[in-house]
Amino acid sequence: MGTALVTGASAGLGRAFATELASRGHDLVLVARNRSRLEELSTELQREYAVTTEILTADLADRDQTERVAERLRDLERPVDLLVNNAGFGLRRSFSKGDLADEEHALAVMVRAVLVLSHAASGTMRARGRGAILNVSSMASFAVMGTYSAIKSWVTVFSEALSVELAGTGVTVTAVCPGFVRTEFHDRAKMNMSALPDQLWLETDQVVLEALRAVDAGAAVSVPSATYKAVAAALRVVPRGLTRRVSTQLAQRRRTTAP
Ligand SMILES: NC(=O)c1ccc[n+]([C@@H]2O[C@H](COP(=O)([O-])OP(=O)(O)OC[C@H]3O[C@@H](n4cnc5c(N)ncnc54)[C@H](OP(=O)(O)O)[C@@H]3O)[C@@H](O)[C@H]2O)c1
């Protein structure tokens, strides 16, 4: 079974990944900022599944705190078999009108931390000849939806590049690209999602099960659900200029209907 380290384990998808992995017998290293939520989860996982859990509180926007997590991943005496780079959040404001500090914060958590932790994990896993890295990207990585798309494009392409580099080493790398998932993500970003049709919402369990199936299969990219698989396939064949034109119209409509 081995040990899995999950970032952003205190809520949403990360919490669901940790719970599913514990139910499969994995010991867990739980990473996030909110210690009390991690303690509550840790107690629950130990009680329900009799697994060992460690709590590593870290703000992944902070390079030194991220390094403490990287050090845990480099520890060959307590090897981590699966790294789930999941911590992240949405960006609601426009780039040009928004605060640059928010953009840098997003890059630190969703790009730099993924880079640093993947470097630490892949080095150790390669030396052991086995292991897996799962990076939580997004359907936005195939679209043109603000700098969040750019950030998640990096996550998807980085995962593909690392999976190519590590082919044949026993280490796999997978990017999972979910559409809209019911978590705290949209509330935290103060996004009003009331107009989104029910059919477009995914549940965390569905995303987690499909993502872990992709990890087991050694797939480089996974898009959970038939609906979003079809959207992703369409976005791959539609000319990029058309994707940009539709994105421009949607952005203009949002501007004119914004309160
Ligand atoms: N929900 C969606 O519709 C959706 C769709 C596609 C992709 N995603 C991606 O899925 C991932 C998980 O998001 P979610 O939907 O589960 O959102 P969520 O419910 O808001 O959970 C986000 C998690 O990230 C952690 N986190 C945020 N900033 C952090 C930081 N600076 N340092 C450490 N941990 C941090 C939070 O923990 P603390 O607050 O305790 O630190 C929390 O555990 C993200 O990468 C997101 O981009 C979400």
The ligand as an SDF file (V2000), in Angstrom:
LIG
                    3D

 48 52  0  0  0  0  0  0  0  0999 V2000
  -13.5410   22.7180   -7.4200 N   0  0  0  0  0  0  0  0  0  0  0  0
  -13.3900   22.8120   -8.7350 C   0  0  0  0  0  0  0  0  0  0  0  0
  -14.3410   23.1230   -9.4720 O   0  0  0  0  0  0  0  0  0  0  0  0
  -12.0400   22.5080   -9.3510 C   0  0  0  0  0  0  0  0  0  0  0  0
  -11.9910   22.2390  -10.7230 C   0  0  0  0  0  0  0  0  0  0  0  0
  -10.7800   21.9400  -11.3200 C   0  0  0  0  0  0  0  0  0  0  0  0
   -9.6330   21.9090  -10.5620 C   0  0  0  0  0  0  0  0  0  0  0  0
   -9.6860   22.1950   -9.2280 N   0  0  0  0  0  0  0  0  0  0  0  0
   -8.4330   22.1600   -8.4520 C   0  0  0  0  0  0  0  0  0  0  0  0
   -8.5950   21.2220   -7.3900 O   0  0  0  0  0  0  0  0  0  0  0  0
   -7.6510   21.5270   -6.3640 C   0  0  0  0  0  0  0  0  0  0  0  0
   -8.3390   21.4440   -5.0230 C   0  0  0  0  0  0  0  0  0  0  0  0
   -9.3370   22.4460   -4.9390 O   0  0  0  0  0  0  0  0  0  0  0  0
  -10.7590   22.1990   -4.2660 P   0  0  0  0  0  0  0  0  0  0  0  0
  -11.7760   22.3530   -5.3160 O   0  0  0  0  0  0  0  0  0  0  0  0
  -10.7430   20.9710   -3.4580 O   0  0  0  0  0  0  0  0  0  0  0  0
  -10.8540   23.5150   -3.3370 O   0  0  0  0  0  0  0  0  0  0  0  0
  -11.0740   23.6980   -1.7640 P   0  0  0  0  0  0  0  0  0  0  0  0
  -12.2090   22.8800   -1.2930 O   0  0  0  0  0  0  0  0  0  0  0  0
  -11.1400   25.1700   -1.5750 O   0  0  0  0  0  0  0  0  0  0  0  0
   -9.7200   23.1310   -1.1070 O   0  0  0  0  0  0  0  0  0  0  0  0
   -8.4890   23.7540   -1.3790 C   0  0  0  0  0  0  0  0  0  0  0  0
   -7.4020   23.1090   -0.5340 C   0  0  0  0  0  0  0  0  0  0  0  0
   -6.1450   23.7530   -0.8460 O   0  0  0  0  0  0  0  0  0  0  0  0
   -5.5210   24.1490    0.3630 C   0  0  0  0  0  0  0  0  0  0  0  0
   -4.7040   25.3430    0.1650 N   0  0  0  0  0  0  0  0  0  0  0  0
   -5.0740   26.5180   -0.4160 C   0  0  0  0  0  0  0  0  0  0  0  0
   -4.0690   27.4060   -0.3530 N   0  0  0  0  0  0  0  0  0  0  0  0
   -3.0390   26.7750    0.2720 C   0  0  0  0  0  0  0  0  0  0  0  0
   -1.7320   27.1790    0.6630 C   0  0  0  0  0  0  0  0  0  0  0  0
   -1.2890   28.4230    0.4470 N   0  0  0  0  0  0  0  0  0  0  0  0
   -0.9350   26.2970    1.2860 N   0  0  0  0  0  0  0  0  0  0  0  0
   -1.3880   25.0400    1.5490 C   0  0  0  0  0  0  0  0  0  0  0  0
   -2.6100   24.5940    1.2130 N   0  0  0  0  0  0  0  0  0  0  0  0
   -3.4380   25.4570    0.5940 C   0  0  0  0  0  0  0  0  0  0  0  0
   -6.6690   24.3970    1.3460 C   0  0  0  0  0  0  0  0  0  0  0  0
   -6.2420   24.1880    2.6850 O   0  0  0  0  0  0  0  0  0  0  0  0
   -5.9840   25.3300    3.8140 P   0  0  0  0  0  0  0  0  0  0  0  0
   -6.9470   26.4370    3.5910 O   0  0  0  0  0  0  0  0  0  0  0  0
   -6.1850   24.5640    5.1000 O   0  0  0  0  0  0  0  0  0  0  0  0
   -4.5560   25.7060    3.6130 O   0  0  0  0  0  0  0  0  0  0  0  0
   -7.6350   23.2850    0.9580 C   0  0  0  0  0  0  0  0  0  0  0  0
   -7.2960   22.1020    1.6220 O   0  0  0  0  0  0  0  0  0  0  0  0
   -7.0840   22.9150   -6.7040 C   0  0  0  0  0  0  0  0  0  0  0  0
   -5.7860   22.7570   -7.2510 O   0  0  0  0  0  0  0  0  0  0  0  0
   -8.0450   23.4440   -7.7600 C   0  0  0  0  0  0  0  0  0  0  0  0
   -7.4090   24.3670   -8.6260 O   0  0  0  0  0  0  0  0  0  0  0  0
  -10.8700   22.4750   -8.5990 C   0  0  0  0  0  0  0  0  0  0  0  0
  1  2  1  0
  2  3  2  0
  2  4  1  0
  4  5  1  0
  4 48  2  0
  5  6  2  0
  6  7  1  0
  7  8  2  0
  8  9  1  0
  8 48  1  0
  9 10  1  0
  9 46  1  0
 10 11  1  0
 11 12  1  0
 11 44  1  0
 12 13  1  0
 13 14  1  0
 14 15  2  0
 14 16  1  0
 14 17  1  0
 17 18  1  0
 18 19  2  0
 18 20  1  0
 18 21  1  0
 21 22  1  0
 22 23  1  0
 23 24  1  0
 23 42  1  0
 24 25  1  0
 25 26  1  0
 25 36  1  0
 26 27  1  0
 26 35  1  0
 27 28  2  0
 28 29  1  0
 29 30  1  0
 29 35  2  0
 30 31  1  0
 30 32  2  0
 32 33  1  0
 33 34  2  0
 34 35  1  0
 36 37  1  0
 36 42  1  0
 37 38  1  0
 38 39  2  0
 38 40  1  0
 38 41  1  0
 42 43  1  0
 44 45  1  0
 44 46  1  0
 46 47  1  0
M  CHG  2   8   1  16  -1
M  END
$$$$
